[in-house]
Amino acid sequence: MSITAYIPALIAVVLLLLRQLSVRPLKDRPTLALILLVIGAAQTAQFAQETPIGGLDIALGLASLAVGAGLAAVRAHTVRLWRDGDAVLTQGTVWTLLLWIVGIGQHLVFELFTHTRGFGASTLLVYFGVVLLVQRLLLSRRARLLHLTAPTAPRRGAIGDGARA
């Protein structure tokens, strides 16, 4: 894997950590998470075309995603949430930053146990997309439970909402 493959991941790490520690509005759409997932999937697919990946390596990668999702769930509870006018604001804490570092570290350490060198780095953007998505969904849930946002309205025609055909 060439050094240029690490540049998007390094940029993503810096931007993610800066965004996590700054005061930001809680957004409805997980745009950044989805962008990272798409770019990461393309990068991982390219890596997989160039390098054979074994089943054990894939299992380790999925385990890393599961651990990352668990850390994201914990991390979502370390982010400060408050209401300012019509906006719900968020700001990460020192604990948020530490959990990010642990999560990134565990994802890169799993590569020590794989037979495919570069697999951890090639899947880092996918990892970021997944854990950001989990964290944002749980932050939105926390904001609703704390009555910082209006409850989401049921979709029309959804099962169980009493709608008739």
N, C-alpha and C positions, 0 to 999 in steps of 0.2 A: 504494500500500500504506500503510495507516494505521500510526501509531506503536504502536498496541496490538498489532500483529502481531509487533513486535520484543520484547515483554515476555517471552513464553515462551522465546525464544532467549537473551535476556540472563540469565534465571533459570537456564536450562540451562548456560550458560557458567560462571557462578559456581559452581553446584553441582558440575559436572564437574571443574573445576580444584581445588576444595576436596577432593573425593573422591579425586582422583588423588594428591594430596600427603599424604593422611592414611594411617595404618596401617589396613588393612582386610583382612578375610578374603577369600580368593579363592572366589567363589561358583560353584556348579555351573550356575546358570541365568542367562542374560543378560536378566534382567527389565527393567532400566533401558533397555538398548539397544532392546528390543522396544517398550517404552512410547514411547520417543522416535520410533521408526520409525512407529508408528501415528499419534501426534499429528502428526508431521511430514508424513506422507502426507495426512492430512486437511487440514492447513494448505496444502500444495502444491496439492491438488485444488481447494480453495476459490480459491486464487490463480489457477489455470488456468481456472476458470470465469469469473473477472472479467477476465482479461487473456489475449489470445492469445499463445501461446508458439511460436516458430518451431523448425524442425528443428535449425538451427545452435545455438540456445540450449540445446536438450535435449542435443545432443552435447557442448557445453561443460560442462553440468551433470554428465553421466556421466563426462567426463574428470576433473572435479574430484573426483568420488567415487573414481575409480581412483587418483588421486594421494593422496587422503586415506587410502585403504586401504593404499597403500604406506607412507605415513608412520606409520600405525598399526602396521604390521609392524615398522618400525624402533623405534617408541616402545615396543612390547612388550618389547624387549630392554633398555630403559633403566629398567624398573621392577624394584625389588628384590623378590626372592622368598625366603622362608625359612619354616621349619616351627617352630611353637610348639605343643607338645602334639599335639593332633589336627588343628589348623588350619594351613592354608597362608596366610601373611600376605603382603600386597603393600604397597608404598609407592613412589610415584613420586619421581623425582629432579628436579634442576634441568633435566636434559636432557629428561625427560618433559614438564615444563612448557613448555620452549622449543619442542619439537616440536608440542605442542598449539597454541601461539600461531601457529606457522608454518602448521599445517594449517587453522586457522580463518581466518587471513589469506588463504591461497591460495584458499579457498572463496569468500570475499567479494570478492577481487580478480577472480575470473573474471567477475563481474557487469560489470566495466568493458568486457568484450569482447562482452557480449550486447546484443541489441536490446531486451530486455525488462527494464526497470528493476524492481527488487524481486524478481527471480527468485532471486538468490543468498540473500537473507534468507529468502525463503519456503521454501527447501529446506534451511535450516541444521539443523533438527531431524532431517530425514532423514539428512543428512550425519553428525550426531552419532551417530545410531543405527547406521549402517553402520560407522563407524570404531570405535565402542565394541565392536561385535560382533566385528570382526576382532581388535582388541587383546585382548579377553577370551579368544577362542578360542586365540590364540597364547600368551597367558599360561598357560592351562591345559595346552597342549602342552609349554611350557617346564617347568612344574611336574612333569609326568609324566617328561620326559626327565632332569630333575635328581633323580628318585626322591623327590620331596617328597609325591607323592600315589600312591595305589595305581593300577596300570594299570586302565583301564576294561575291564570284563568284556565279552566278545563277546555280542551278543544271541543269544538262543536262536532257532535256525532261520535264522540269517543265512547268506548265501551264503558258502561257503568255510570254514565252521566245522566241517565234518564231520558236520553234522546230517543225519539221514535222514528222509524223509517217511513 
